[in-house]
Amino acid sequence: MIDRCFNSACKRKLEYLRDGRVVRITRGKDEDASVEHYWLCGPCYETYDFEFPPDGSVTIRERSGDHREEFYFHDVVLPERRQLADRRQYKR
């Protein structure tokens, strides 16, 4: 569970997900899969971003000039759920 900023120099306590960035890492497959979450608080995310080296570790690096202020998230509807949603819509 995420409870603090991933930046070791900051370690701001997580209270709200209003700012910053959360990443989810899935390791392994099927029943051996594990999920890890990492969070950079808003002030740290202004300067740093996550980096994922080939060895599988998670680190942070200073940002280059490619930082965007806005992100657009879209819901992903799985095919079996899409069919259920369509059926519900037609029943109305």
PyMOL Python script that loads the backbone (N, CA, C, O; Angstrom):
from pymol import cmd

cmd.read_pdbstr("""\
ATOM      1  N   MET A   1       0.842  -1.176   0.000  1.00  0.00           N
ATOM      2  CA  MET A   1       0.000   0.000   0.000  1.00  0.00           C
ATOM      3  C   MET A   1       0.892   1.247   0.000  1.00  0.00           C
ATOM      4  O   MET A   1       1.904   1.296   0.700  1.00  0.00           O
ATOM      5  N   ILE A   2       0.517   2.227  -0.773  1.00  0.00           N
ATOM      6  CA  ILE A   2       1.263   3.479  -0.828  1.00  0.00           C
ATOM      7  C   ILE A   2       0.929   4.293   0.420  1.00  0.00           C
ATOM      8  O   ILE A   2      -0.242   4.460   0.761  1.00  0.00           O
ATOM      9  N   ASP A   3       1.944   4.791   1.091  1.00  0.00           N
ATOM     10  CA  ASP A   3       1.664   5.679   2.214  1.00  0.00           C
ATOM     11  C   ASP A   3       2.526   6.934   2.194  1.00  0.00           C
ATOM     12  O   ASP A   3       2.240   7.890   2.915  1.00  0.00           O
ATOM     13  N   ARG A   4       3.581   6.944   1.375  1.00  0.00           N
ATOM     14  CA  ARG A   4       4.477   8.097   1.309  1.00  0.00           C
ATOM     15  C   ARG A   4       5.003   8.289  -0.111  1.00  0.00           C
ATOM     16  O   ARG A   4       4.985   7.370  -0.929  1.00  0.00           O
ATOM     17  N   CYS A   5       5.467   9.495  -0.378  1.00  0.00           N
ATOM     18  CA  CYS A   5       6.073   9.818  -1.660  1.00  0.00           C
ATOM     19  C   CYS A   5       7.282   8.909  -1.884  1.00  0.00           C
ATOM     20  O   CYS A   5       8.027   8.618  -0.948  1.00  0.00           O
ATOM     21  N   PHE A   6       7.471   8.465  -3.114  1.00  0.00           N
ATOM     22  CA  PHE A   6       8.567   7.559  -3.446  1.00  0.00           C
ATOM     23  C   PHE A   6       9.928   8.253  -3.370  1.00  0.00           C
ATOM     24  O   PHE A   6      10.949   7.582  -3.221  1.00  0.00           O
ATOM     25  N   ASN A   7       9.959   9.562  -3.469  1.00  0.00           N
ATOM     26  CA  ASN A   7      11.208  10.308  -3.388  1.00  0.00           C
ATOM     27  C   ASN A   7      11.756  10.207  -1.966  1.00  0.00           C
ATOM     28  O   ASN A   7      11.129  10.690  -1.023  1.00  0.00           O
ATOM     29  N   SER A   8      12.920   9.582  -1.808  1.00  0.00           N
ATOM     30  CA  SER A   8      13.471   9.366  -0.467  1.00  0.00           C
ATOM     31  C   SER A   8      13.828  10.667   0.242  1.00  0.00           C
ATOM     32  O   SER A   8      13.896  10.702   1.470  1.00  0.00           O
ATOM     33  N   ALA A   9      14.056  11.733  -0.516  1.00  0.00           N
ATOM     34  CA  ALA A   9      14.356  13.030   0.105  1.00  0.00           C
ATOM     35  C   ALA A   9      13.090  13.736   0.588  1.00  0.00           C
ATOM     36  O   ALA A   9      13.177  14.693   1.358  1.00  0.00           O
ATOM     37  N   CYS A  10      11.930  13.285   0.155  1.00  0.00           N
ATOM     38  CA  CYS A  10      10.668  13.949   0.498  1.00  0.00           C
ATOM     39  C   CYS A  10       9.873  13.140   1.529  1.00  0.00           C
ATOM     40  O   CYS A  10       9.697  13.560   2.672  1.00  0.00           O
ATOM     41  N   LYS A  11       9.410  11.994   1.101  1.00  0.00           N
ATOM     42  CA  LYS A  11       8.590  11.102   1.943  1.00  0.00           C
ATOM     43  C   LYS A  11       7.322  11.765   2.474  1.00  0.00           C
ATOM     44  O   LYS A  11       6.865  11.449   3.573  1.00  0.00           O
ATOM     45  N   ARG A  12       6.748  12.694   1.686  1.00  0.00           N
ATOM     46  CA  ARG A  12       5.480  13.332   2.073  1.00  0.00           C
ATOM     47  C   ARG A  12       4.419  12.252   2.273  1.00  0.00           C
ATOM     48  O   ARG A  12       4.329  11.309   1.486  1.00  0.00           O
ATOM     49  N   LYS A  13       3.636  12.390   3.302  1.00  0.00           N
ATOM     50  CA  LYS A  13       2.603  11.413   3.620  1.00  0.00           C
ATOM     51  C   LYS A  13       1.446  11.527   2.618  1.00  0.00           C
ATOM     52  O   LYS A  13       0.995  12.626   2.295  1.00  0.00           O
ATOM     53  N   LEU A  14       0.984  10.393   2.143  1.00  0.00           N
ATOM     54  CA  LEU A  14      -0.141  10.362   1.208  1.00  0.00           C
ATOM     55  C   LEU A  14      -1.447  10.514   1.976  1.00  0.00           C
ATOM     56  O   LEU A  14      -1.779   9.695   2.833  1.00  0.00           O
ATOM     57  N   GLU A  15      -2.174  11.567   1.657  1.00  0.00           N
ATOM     58  CA  GLU A  15      -3.489  11.770   2.245  1.00  0.00           C
ATOM     59  C   GLU A  15      -4.565  11.772   1.173  1.00  0.00           C
ATOM     60  O   GLU A  15      -5.650  11.227   1.377  1.00  0.00           O
ATOM     61  N   TYR A  16      -4.270  12.384   0.027  1.00  0.00           N
ATOM     62  CA  TYR A  16      -5.213  12.465  -1.080  1.00  0.00           C
ATOM     63  C   TYR A  16      -4.465  12.257  -2.385  1.00  0.00           C
ATOM     64  O   TYR A  16      -3.285  12.592  -2.489  1.00  0.00           O
ATOM     65  N   LEU A  17      -5.138  11.713  -3.368  1.00  0.00           N
ATOM     66  CA  LEU A  17      -4.542  11.555  -4.695  1.00  0.00           C
ATOM     67  C   LEU A  17      -4.945  12.715  -5.599  1.00  0.00           C
ATOM     68  O   LEU A  17      -5.350  12.501  -6.742  1.00  0.00           O
ATOM     69  N   ARG A  18      -4.838  13.917  -5.103  1.00  0.00           N
ATOM     70  CA  ARG A  18      -5.226  15.095  -5.885  1.00  0.00           C
ATOM     71  C   ARG A  18      -4.131  15.546  -6.829  1.00  0.00           C
ATOM     72  O   ARG A  18      -4.411  16.154  -7.862  1.00  0.00           O
ATOM     73  N   ASP A  19      -2.889  15.254  -6.485  1.00  0.00           N
ATOM     74  CA  ASP A  19      -1.794  15.694  -7.330  1.00  0.00           C
ATOM     75  C   ASP A  19      -0.720  14.624  -7.371  1.00  0.00           C
ATOM     76  O   ASP A  19      -0.756  13.654  -6.614  1.00  0.00           O
ATOM     77  N   GLY A  20       0.228  14.817  -8.261  1.00  0.00           N
ATOM     78  CA  GLY A  20       1.314  13.868  -8.360  1.00  0.00           C
ATOM     79  C   GLY A  20       1.018  12.788  -9.374  1.00  0.00           C
ATOM     80  O   GLY A  20       0.191  12.964 -10.267  1.00  0.00           O
ATOM     81  N   ARG A  21       1.694  11.682  -9.228  1.00  0.00           N
ATOM     82  CA  ARG A  21       1.543  10.578 -10.176  1.00  0.00           C
ATOM     83  C   ARG A  21       1.652   9.249  -9.455  1.00  0.00           C
ATOM     84  O   ARG A  21       2.531   9.055  -8.616  1.00  0.00           O
ATOM     85  N   VAL A  22       0.759   8.341  -9.786  1.00  0.00           N
ATOM     86  CA  VAL A  22       0.779   6.971  -9.280  1.00  0.00           C
ATOM     87  C   VAL A  22       1.058   6.049 -10.462  1.00  0.00           C
ATOM     88  O   VAL A  22       0.467   6.204 -11.531  1.00  0.00           O
ATOM     89  N   VAL A  23       1.950   5.098 -10.270  1.00  0.00           N
ATOM     90  CA  VAL A  23       2.182   4.077 -11.283  1.00  0.00           C
ATOM     91  C   VAL A  23       1.917   2.717 -10.663  1.00  0.00           C
ATOM     92  O   VAL A  23       2.128   2.502  -9.470  1.00  0.00           O
ATOM     93  N   ARG A  24       1.452   1.810 -11.503  1.00  0.00           N
ATOM     94  CA  ARG A  24       1.194   0.437 -11.065  1.00  0.00           C
ATOM     95  C   ARG A  24       2.116  -0.477 -11.852  1.00  0.00           C
ATOM     96  O   ARG A  24       2.174  -0.402 -13.079  1.00  0.00           O
ATOM     97  N   ILE A  25       2.831  -1.333 -11.153  1.00  0.00           N
ATOM     98  CA  ILE A  25       3.758  -2.276 -11.761  1.00  0.00           C
ATOM     99  C   ILE A  25       3.229  -3.678 -11.494  1.00  0.00           C
ATOM    100  O   ILE A  25       2.979  -4.041 -10.345  1.00  0.00           O
ATOM    101  N   THR A  26       3.061  -4.458 -12.543  1.00  0.00           N
ATOM    102  CA  THR A  26       2.650  -5.851 -12.404  1.00  0.00           C
ATOM    103  C   THR A  26       3.850  -6.727 -12.730  1.00  0.00           C
ATOM    104  O   THR A  26       4.449  -6.618 -13.799  1.00  0.00           O
ATOM    105  N   ARG A  27       4.180  -7.576 -11.808  1.00  0.00           N
ATOM    106  CA  ARG A  27       5.312  -8.490 -12.001  1.00  0.00           C
ATOM    107  C   ARG A  27       4.791  -9.918 -12.006  1.00  0.00           C
ATOM    108  O   ARG A  27       3.912 -10.264 -11.218  1.00  0.00           O
ATOM    109  N   GLY A  28       5.326 -10.739 -12.885  1.00  0.00           N
ATOM    110  CA  GLY A  28       4.925 -12.130 -12.969  1.00  0.00           C
ATOM    111  C   GLY A  28       3.667 -12.296 -13.801  1.00  0.00           C
ATOM    112  O   GLY A  28       3.161 -11.344 -14.395  1.00  0.00           O
ATOM    113  N   LYS A  29       3.170 -13.532 -13.831  1.00  0.00           N
ATOM    114  CA  LYS A  29       1.973 -13.861 -14.608  1.00  0.00           C
ATOM    115  C   LYS A  29       1.046 -14.759 -13.800  1.00  0.00           C
ATOM    116  O   LYS A  29       1.462 -15.469 -12.885  1.00  0.00           O
ATOM    117  N   ASP A  30      -0.212 -14.698 -14.174  1.00  0.00           N
ATOM    118  CA  ASP A  30      -1.250 -15.561 -13.610  1.00  0.00           C
ATOM    119  C   ASP A  30      -1.228 -15.568 -12.081  1.00  0.00           C
ATOM    120  O   ASP A  30      -1.266 -14.509 -11.455  1.00  0.00           O
ATOM    121  N   GLU A  31      -1.165 -16.771 -11.475  1.00  0.00           N
ATOM    122  CA  GLU A  31      -1.229 -16.843 -10.016  1.00  0.00           C
ATOM    123  C   GLU A  31       0.059 -16.361  -9.344  1.00  0.00           C
ATOM    124  O   GLU A  31       0.066 -16.119  -8.137  1.00  0.00           O
ATOM    125  N   ASP A  32       1.142 -16.218 -10.100  1.00  0.00           N
ATOM    126  CA  ASP A  32       2.392 -15.702  -9.550  1.00  0.00           C
ATOM    127  C   ASP A  32       2.508 -14.186  -9.684  1.00  0.00           C
ATOM    128  O   ASP A  32       3.532 -13.610  -9.317  1.00  0.00           O
ATOM    129  N   ALA A  33       1.478 -13.539 -10.202  1.00  0.00           N
ATOM    130  CA  ALA A  33       1.532 -12.094 -10.425  1.00  0.00           C
ATOM    131  C   ALA A  33       1.438 -11.329  -9.109  1.00  0.00           C
ATOM    132  O   ALA A  33       0.722 -11.720  -8.188  1.00  0.00           O
ATOM    133  N   SER A  34       2.175 -10.240  -9.050  1.00  0.00           N
ATOM    134  CA  SER A  34       2.069  -9.330  -7.921  1.00  0.00           C
ATOM    135  C   SER A  34       1.963  -7.912  -8.474  1.00  0.00           C
ATOM    136  O   SER A  34       2.498  -7.610  -9.540  1.00  0.00           O
ATOM    137  N   VAL A  35       1.274  -7.057  -7.744  1.00  0.00           N
ATOM    138  CA  VAL A  35       1.060  -5.673  -8.176  1.00  0.00           C
ATOM    139  C   VAL A  35       1.669  -4.749  -7.131  1.00  0.00           C
ATOM    140  O   VAL A  35       1.455  -4.908  -5.929  1.00  0.00           O
ATOM    141  N   GLU A  36       2.435  -3.778  -7.621  1.00  0.00           N
ATOM    142  CA  GLU A  36       3.054  -2.788  -6.744  1.00  0.00           C
ATOM    143  C   GLU A  36       2.631  -1.407  -7.221  1.00  0.00           C
ATOM    144  O   GLU A  36       2.483  -1.175  -8.421  1.00  0.00           O
ATOM    145  N   HIS A  37       2.437  -0.492  -6.278  1.00  0.00           N
ATOM    146  CA  HIS A  37       2.071   0.890  -6.599  1.00  0.00           C
ATOM    147  C   HIS A  37       3.116   1.837  -6.025  1.00  0.00           C
ATOM    148  O   HIS A  37       3.630   1.629  -4.926  1.00  0.00           O
ATOM    149  N   TYR A  38       3.420   2.884  -6.792  1.00  0.00           N
ATOM    150  CA  TYR A  38       4.371   3.901  -6.368  1.00  0.00           C
ATOM    151  C   TYR A  38       3.751   5.268  -6.630  1.00  0.00           C
ATOM    152  O   TYR A  38       3.032   5.449  -7.612  1.00  0.00           O
ATOM    153  N   TRP A  39       4.031   6.231  -5.749  1.00  0.00           N
ATOM    154  CA  TRP A  39       3.454   7.568  -5.868  1.00  0.00           C
ATOM    155  C   TRP A  39       4.529   8.622  -5.702  1.00  0.00           C
ATOM    156  O   TRP A  39       5.349   8.541  -4.788  1.00  0.00           O
ATOM    157  N   LEU A  40       4.527   9.614  -6.586  1.00  0.00           N
ATOM    158  CA  LEU A  40       5.315  10.829  -6.420  1.00  0.00           C
ATOM    159  C   LEU A  40       4.331  11.943  -6.117  1.00  0.00           C
ATOM    160  O   LEU A  40       3.373  12.138  -6.865  1.00  0.00           O
ATOM    161  N   CYS A  41       4.548  12.674  -5.043  1.00  0.00           N
ATOM    162  CA  CYS A  41       3.653  13.777  -4.694  1.00  0.00           C
ATOM    163  C   CYS A  41       3.754  14.880  -5.755  1.00  0.00           C
ATOM    164  O   CYS A  41       4.677  14.873  -6.570  1.00  0.00           O
ATOM    165  N   GLY A  42       2.828  15.807  -5.745  1.00  0.00           N
ATOM    166  CA  GLY A  42       2.793  16.874  -6.736  1.00  0.00           C
ATOM    167  C   GLY A  42       4.069  17.683  -6.833  1.00  0.00           C
ATOM    168  O   GLY A  42       4.590  17.855  -7.935  1.00  0.00           O
ATOM    169  N   PRO A  43       4.603  18.194  -5.712  1.00  0.00           N
ATOM    170  CA  PRO A  43       5.845  18.958  -5.795  1.00  0.00           C
ATOM    171  C   PRO A  43       7.020  18.138  -6.347  1.00  0.00           C
ATOM    172  O   PRO A  43       7.824  18.663  -7.117  1.00  0.00           O
ATOM    173  N   CYS A  44       7.127  16.890  -5.973  1.00  0.00           N
ATOM    174  CA  CYS A  44       8.219  16.050  -6.497  1.00  0.00           C
ATOM    175  C   CYS A  44       7.999  15.737  -7.970  1.00  0.00           C
ATOM    176  O   CYS A  44       8.952  15.673  -8.747  1.00  0.00           O
ATOM    177  N   TYR A  45       6.743  15.543  -8.349  1.00  0.00           N
ATOM    178  CA  TYR A  45       6.445  15.231  -9.754  1.00  0.00           C
ATOM    179  C   TYR A  45       6.747  16.408 -10.677  1.00  0.00           C
ATOM    180  O   TYR A  45       6.928  16.218 -11.880  1.00  0.00           O
ATOM    181  N   GLU A  46       6.803  17.611 -10.133  1.00  0.00           N
ATOM    182  CA  GLU A  46       7.201  18.769 -10.937  1.00  0.00           C
ATOM    183  C   GLU A  46       8.660  18.663 -11.374  1.00  0.00           C
ATOM    184  O   GLU A  46       9.036  19.170 -12.431  1.00  0.00           O
ATOM    185  N   THR A  47       9.478  18.004 -10.558  1.00  0.00           N
ATOM    186  CA  THR A  47      10.915  17.921 -10.816  1.00  0.00           C
ATOM    187  C   THR A  47      11.367  16.542 -11.278  1.00  0.00           C
ATOM    188  O   THR A  47      12.325  16.428 -12.042  1.00  0.00           O
ATOM    189  N   TYR A  48      10.683  15.487 -10.819  1.00  0.00           N
ATOM    190  CA  TYR A  48      11.107  14.112 -11.083  1.00  0.00           C
ATOM    191  C   TYR A  48      10.017  13.318 -11.782  1.00  0.00           C
ATOM    192  O   TYR A  48       8.843  13.689 -11.775  1.00  0.00           O
ATOM    193  N   ASP A  49      10.441  12.214 -12.384  1.00  0.00           N
ATOM    194  CA  ASP A  49       9.493  11.242 -12.938  1.00  0.00           C
ATOM    195  C   ASP A  49      10.061   9.854 -12.670  1.00  0.00           C
ATOM    196  O   ASP A  49      11.239   9.709 -12.344  1.00  0.00           O
ATOM    197  N   PHE A  50       9.225   8.844 -12.808  1.00  0.00           N
ATOM    198  CA  PHE A  50       9.663   7.478 -12.584  1.00  0.00           C
ATOM    199  C   PHE A  50      10.542   7.014 -13.736  1.00  0.00           C
ATOM    200  O   PHE A  50      10.384   7.446 -14.878  1.00  0.00           O
ATOM    201  N   GLU A  51      11.469   6.127 -13.407  1.00  0.00           N
ATOM    202  CA  GLU A  51      12.308   5.496 -14.415  1.00  0.00           C
ATOM    203  C   GLU A  51      12.289   4.002 -14.125  1.00  0.00           C
ATOM    204  O   GLU A  51      12.290   3.587 -12.966  1.00  0.00           O
ATOM    205  N   PHE A  52      12.270   3.203 -15.176  1.00  0.00           N
ATOM    206  CA  PHE A  52      12.158   1.752 -15.040  1.00  0.00           C
ATOM    207  C   PHE A  52      13.333   1.087 -15.759  1.00  0.00           C
ATOM    208  O   PHE A  52      13.213   0.715 -16.926  1.00  0.00           O
ATOM    209  N   PRO A  53      14.463   0.938 -15.072  1.00  0.00           N
ATOM    210  CA  PRO A  53      15.641   0.312 -15.679  1.00  0.00           C
ATOM    211  C   PRO A  53      15.375  -1.149 -16.044  1.00  0.00           C
ATOM    212  O   PRO A  53      14.458  -1.769 -15.506  1.00  0.00           O
ATOM    213  N   PRO A  54      16.183  -1.701 -16.964  1.00  0.00           N
ATOM    214  CA  PRO A  54      15.995  -3.096 -17.404  1.00  0.00           C
ATOM    215  C   PRO A  54      16.094  -4.139 -16.295  1.00  0.00           C
ATOM    216  O   PRO A  54      15.591  -5.251 -16.451  1.00  0.00           O
ATOM    217  N   ASP A  55      16.733  -3.796 -15.178  1.00  0.00           N
ATOM    218  CA  ASP A  55      16.875  -4.778 -14.094  1.00  0.00           C
ATOM    219  C   ASP A  55      15.591  -4.986 -13.298  1.00  0.00           C
ATOM    220  O   ASP A  55      15.564  -5.810 -12.383  1.00  0.00           O
ATOM    221  N   GLY A  56      14.509  -4.241 -13.634  1.00  0.00           N
ATOM    222  CA  GLY A  56      13.225  -4.412 -12.958  1.00  0.00           C
ATOM    223  C   GLY A  56      13.013  -3.510 -11.761  1.00  0.00           C
ATOM    224  O   GLY A  56      11.964  -3.568 -11.120  1.00  0.00           O
ATOM    225  N   SER A  57      13.985  -2.683 -11.450  1.00  0.00           N
ATOM    226  CA  SER A  57      13.832  -1.778 -10.314  1.00  0.00           C
ATOM    227  C   SER A  57      12.996  -0.562 -10.715  1.00  0.00           C
ATOM    228  O   SER A  57      12.722  -0.342 -11.895  1.00  0.00           O
ATOM    229  N   VAL A  58      12.607   0.206  -9.734  1.00  0.00           N
ATOM    230  CA  VAL A  58      11.880   1.455  -9.956  1.00  0.00           C
ATOM    231  C   VAL A  58      12.695   2.560  -9.295  1.00  0.00           C
ATOM    232  O   VAL A  58      13.025   2.471  -8.113  1.00  0.00           O
ATOM    233  N   THR A  59      13.016   3.598 -10.056  1.00  0.00           N
ATOM    234  CA  THR A  59      13.775   4.719  -9.528  1.00  0.00           C
ATOM    235  C   THR A  59      13.119   6.008 -10.010  1.00  0.00           C
ATOM    236  O   THR A  59      12.118   5.979 -10.724  1.00  0.00           O
ATOM    237  N   ILE A  60      13.696   7.139  -9.610  1.00  0.00           N
ATOM    238  CA  ILE A  60      13.231   8.417 -10.143  1.00  0.00           C
ATOM    239  C   ILE A  60      14.407   9.105 -10.829  1.00  0.00           C
ATOM    240  O   ILE A  60      15.568   8.844 -10.511  1.00  0.00           O
ATOM    241  N   ARG A  61      14.091   9.978 -11.766  1.00  0.00           N
ATOM    242  CA  ARG A  61      15.107  10.761 -12.465  1.00  0.00           C
ATOM    243  C   ARG A  61      14.583  12.179 -12.612  1.00  0.00           C
ATOM    244  O   ARG A  61      13.376  12.415 -12.578  1.00  0.00           O
ATOM    245  N   GLU A  62      15.500  13.114 -12.775  1.00  0.00           N
ATOM    246  CA  GLU A  62      15.075  14.487 -13.010  1.00  0.00           C
ATOM    247  C   GLU A  62      14.405  14.576 -14.367  1.00  0.00           C
ATOM    248  O   GLU A  62      14.820  13.931 -15.330  1.00  0.00           O
ATOM    249  N   ARG A  63      13.362  15.389 -14.422  1.00  0.00           N
ATOM    250  CA  ARG A  63      12.591  15.558 -15.655  1.00  0.00           C
ATOM    251  C   ARG A  63      13.370  16.316 -16.699  1.00  0.00           C
ATOM    252  O   ARG A  63      14.183  17.190 -16.396  1.00  0.00           O
ATOM    253  N   SER A  64      13.100  15.957 -17.933  1.00  0.00           N
ATOM    254  CA  SER A  64      13.586  16.768 -19.044  1.00  0.00           C
ATOM    255  C   SER A  64      12.463  17.740 -19.402  1.00  0.00           C
ATOM    256  O   SER A  64      11.504  17.850 -18.638  1.00  0.00           O
ATOM    257  N   GLY A  65      12.536  18.428 -20.496  1.00  0.00           N
ATOM    258  CA  GLY A  65      11.534  19.425 -20.853  1.00  0.00           C
ATOM    259  C   GLY A  65      10.245  18.866 -21.412  1.00  0.00           C
ATOM    260  O   GLY A  65       9.420  19.641 -21.897  1.00  0.00           O
ATOM    261  N   ASP A  66      10.024  17.548 -21.372  1.00  0.00           N
ATOM    262  CA  ASP A  66       8.838  16.951 -21.984  1.00  0.00           C
ATOM    263  C   ASP A  66       7.660  16.778 -21.033  1.00  0.00           C
ATOM    264  O   ASP A  66       6.744  16.012 -21.333  1.00  0.00           O
ATOM    265  N   HIS A  67       7.657  17.452 -19.921  1.00  0.00           N
ATOM    266  CA  HIS A  67       6.605  17.319 -18.912  1.00  0.00           C
ATOM    267  C   HIS A  67       5.315  17.998 -19.365  1.00  0.00           C
ATOM    268  O   HIS A  67       5.338  19.146 -19.810  1.00  0.00           O
ATOM    269  N   ARG A  68       4.209  17.303 -19.255  1.00  0.00           N
ATOM    270  CA  ARG A  68       2.897  17.878 -19.554  1.00  0.00           C
ATOM    271  C   ARG A  68       2.147  18.115 -18.264  1.00  0.00           C
ATOM    272  O   ARG A  68       2.271  17.350 -17.308  1.00  0.00           O
ATOM    273  N   GLU A  69       1.380  19.164 -18.245  1.00  0.00           N
ATOM    274  CA  GLU A  69       0.619  19.506 -17.046  1.00  0.00           C
ATOM    275  C   GLU A  69      -0.695  18.740 -16.956  1.00  0.00           C
ATOM    276  O   GLU A  69      -1.240  18.590 -15.863  1.00  0.00           O
ATOM    277  N   GLU A  70      -1.215  18.250 -18.079  1.00  0.00           N
ATOM    278  CA  GLU A  70      -2.516  17.593 -18.076  1.00  0.00           C
ATOM    279  C   GLU A  70      -2.393  16.149 -18.536  1.00  0.00           C
ATOM    280  O   GLU A  70      -1.598  15.820 -19.417  1.00  0.00           O
ATOM    281  N   PHE A  71      -3.199  15.303 -17.918  1.00  0.00           N
ATOM    282  CA  PHE A  71      -3.295  13.913 -18.313  1.00  0.00           C
ATOM    283  C   PHE A  71      -4.748  13.615 -18.609  1.00  0.00           C
ATOM    284  O   PHE A  71      -5.642  14.165 -17.966  1.00  0.00           O
ATOM    285  N   TYR A  72      -4.987  12.766 -19.558  1.00  0.00           N
ATOM    286  CA  TYR A  72      -6.338  12.372 -19.897  1.00  0.00           C
ATOM    287  C   TYR A  72      -6.463  10.868 -19.663  1.00  0.00           C
ATOM    288  O   TYR A  72      -5.801  10.062 -20.316  1.00  0.00           O
ATOM    289  N   PHE A  73      -7.321  10.517 -18.723  1.00  0.00           N
ATOM    290  CA  PHE A  73      -7.543   9.119 -18.410  1.00  0.00           C
ATOM    291  C   PHE A  73      -8.878   8.696 -19.005  1.00  0.00           C
ATOM    292  O   PHE A  73      -9.860   9.437 -18.950  1.00  0.00           O
ATOM    293  N   HIS A  74      -8.900   7.526 -19.561  1.00  0.00           N
ATOM    294  CA  HIS A  74     -10.117   6.994 -20.151  1.00  0.00           C
ATOM    295  C   HIS A  74     -10.416   5.648 -19.501  1.00  0.00           C
ATOM    296  O   HIS A  74      -9.503   4.883 -19.192  1.00  0.00           O
ATOM    297  N   ASP A  75     -11.679   5.370 -19.302  1.00  0.00           N
ATOM    298  CA  ASP A  75     -12.060   4.071 -18.781  1.00  0.00           C
ATOM    299  C   ASP A  75     -11.821   3.021 -19.857  1.00  0.00           C
ATOM    300  O   ASP A  75     -12.047   3.259 -21.043  1.00  0.00           O
ATOM    301  N   VAL A  76     -11.366   1.875 -19.426  1.00  0.00           N
ATOM    302  CA  VAL A  76     -11.189   0.751 -20.333  1.00  0.00           C
ATOM    303  C   VAL A  76     -12.284  -0.247 -19.996  1.00  0.00           C
ATOM    304  O   VAL A  76     -12.377  -0.722 -18.864  1.00  0.00           O
ATOM    305  N   VAL A  77     -13.104  -0.559 -20.975  1.00  0.00           N
ATOM    306  CA  VAL A  77     -14.190  -1.498 -20.760  1.00  0.00           C
ATOM    307  C   VAL A  77     -13.820  -2.806 -21.447  1.00  0.00           C
ATOM    308  O   VAL A  77     -13.633  -2.849 -22.662  1.00  0.00           O
ATOM    309  N   LEU A  78     -13.718  -3.870 -20.658  1.00  0.00           N
ATOM    310  CA  LEU A  78     -13.395  -5.178 -21.211  1.00  0.00           C
ATOM    311  C   LEU A  78     -14.564  -5.686 -22.047  1.00  0.00           C
ATOM    312  O   LEU A  78     -15.712  -5.331 -21.778  1.00  0.00           O
ATOM    313  N   PRO A  79     -14.293  -6.510 -23.056  1.00  0.00           N
ATOM    314  CA  PRO A  79     -15.369  -6.967 -23.948  1.00  0.00           C
ATOM    315  C   PRO A  79     -16.568  -7.577 -23.232  1.00  0.00           C
ATOM    316  O   PRO A  79     -17.705  -7.263 -23.583  1.00  0.00           O
ATOM    317  N   GLU A  80     -16.352  -8.440 -22.238  1.00  0.00           N
ATOM    318  CA  GLU A  80     -17.492  -9.060 -21.553  1.00  0.00           C
ATOM    319  C   GLU A  80     -18.286  -8.027 -20.760  1.00  0.00           C
ATOM    320  O   GLU A  80     -19.505  -8.154 -20.650  1.00  0.00           O
ATOM    321  N   ARG A  81     -17.644  -7.030 -20.216  1.00  0.00           N
ATOM    322  CA  ARG A  81     -18.343  -5.982 -19.485  1.00  0.00           C
ATOM    323  C   ARG A  81     -19.052  -5.035 -20.446  1.00  0.00           C
ATOM    324  O   ARG A  81     -20.106  -4.489 -20.120  1.00  0.00           O
ATOM    325  N   ARG A  82     -18.488  -4.844 -21.604  1.00  0.00           N
ATOM    326  CA  ARG A  82     -19.118  -3.980 -22.599  1.00  0.00           C
ATOM    327  C   ARG A  82     -20.477  -4.562 -23.002  1.00  0.00           C
ATOM    328  O   ARG A  82     -21.445  -3.818 -23.159  1.00  0.00           O
ATOM    329  N   GLN A  83     -20.554  -5.867 -23.166  1.00  0.00           N
ATOM    330  CA  GLN A  83     -21.820  -6.508 -23.518  1.00  0.00           C
ATOM    331  C   GLN A  83     -22.848  -6.306 -22.417  1.00  0.00           C
ATOM    332  O   GLN A  83     -24.014  -6.033 -22.704  1.00  0.00           O
ATOM    333  N   LEU A  84     -22.434  -6.436 -21.156  1.00  0.00           N
ATOM    334  CA  LEU A  84     -23.354  -6.215 -20.044  1.00  0.00           C
ATOM    335  C   LEU A  84     -23.836  -4.765 -20.012  1.00  0.00           C
ATOM    336  O   LEU A  84     -25.016  -4.510 -19.775  1.00  0.00           O
ATOM    337  N   ALA A  85     -22.941  -3.829 -20.245  1.00  0.00           N
ATOM    338  CA  ALA A  85     -23.311  -2.413 -20.245  1.00  0.00           C
ATOM    339  C   ALA A  85     -24.298  -2.120 -21.367  1.00  0.00           C
ATOM    340  O   ALA A  85     -25.245  -1.356 -21.181  1.00  0.00           O
ATOM    341  N   ASP A  86     -24.081  -2.726 -22.530  1.00  0.00           N
ATOM    342  CA  ASP A  86     -24.997  -2.525 -23.649  1.00  0.00           C
ATOM    343  C   ASP A  86     -26.387  -3.068 -23.318  1.00  0.00           C
ATOM    344  O   ASP A  86     -27.392  -2.435 -23.643  1.00  0.00           O
ATOM    345  N   ARG A  87     -26.451  -4.216 -22.684  1.00  0.00           N
ATOM    346  CA  ARG A  87     -27.744  -4.801 -22.307  1.00  0.00           C
ATOM    347  C   ARG A  87     -28.478  -3.911 -21.321  1.00  0.00           C
ATOM    348  O   ARG A  87     -29.688  -3.719 -21.438  1.00  0.00           O
ATOM    349  N   ARG A  88     -27.761  -3.368 -20.356  1.00  0.00           N
ATOM    350  CA  ARG A  88     -28.380  -2.482 -19.367  1.00  0.00           C
ATOM    351  C   ARG A  88     -28.921  -1.229 -20.020  1.00  0.00           C
ATOM    352  O   ARG A  88     -29.984  -0.740 -19.638  1.00  0.00           O
ATOM    353  N   GLN A  89     -28.221  -0.715 -20.979  1.00  0.00           N
ATOM    354  CA  GLN A  89     -28.647   0.511 -21.670  1.00  0.00           C
ATOM    355  C   GLN A  89     -29.944   0.262 -22.436  1.00  0.00           C
ATOM    356  O   GLN A  89     -30.823   1.123 -22.451  1.00  0.00           O
ATOM    357  N   TYR A  90     -30.072  -0.875 -23.056  1.00  0.00           N
ATOM    358  CA  TYR A  90     -31.272  -1.171 -23.833  1.00  0.00           C
ATOM    359  C   TYR A  90     -32.489  -1.464 -22.949  1.00  0.00           C
ATOM    360  O   TYR A  90     -33.624  -1.312 -23.402  1.00  0.00           O
ATOM    361  N   LYS A  91     -32.273  -1.878 -21.702  1.00  0.00           N
ATOM    362  CA  LYS A  91     -33.386  -2.173 -20.800  1.00  0.00           C
ATOM    363  C   LYS A  91     -34.060  -0.915 -20.275  1.00  0.00           C
ATOM    364  O   LYS A  91     -35.175  -0.988 -19.758  1.00  0.00           O
ATOM    365  N   ARG A  92     -33.417   0.224 -20.394  1.00  0.00           N
ATOM    366  CA  ARG A  92     -33.956   1.476 -19.847  1.00  0.00           C
ATOM    367  C   ARG A  92     -35.143   1.927 -20.586  1.00  0.00           C
ATOM    368  O   ARG A  92     -35.720   2.963 -20.256  1.00  0.00           O
TER     369      ARG A  92
END
""", "prot")
cmd.dss("prot")
cmd.show_as("cartoon", "prot")
cmd.util.cbc("prot")
cmd.orient("prot")
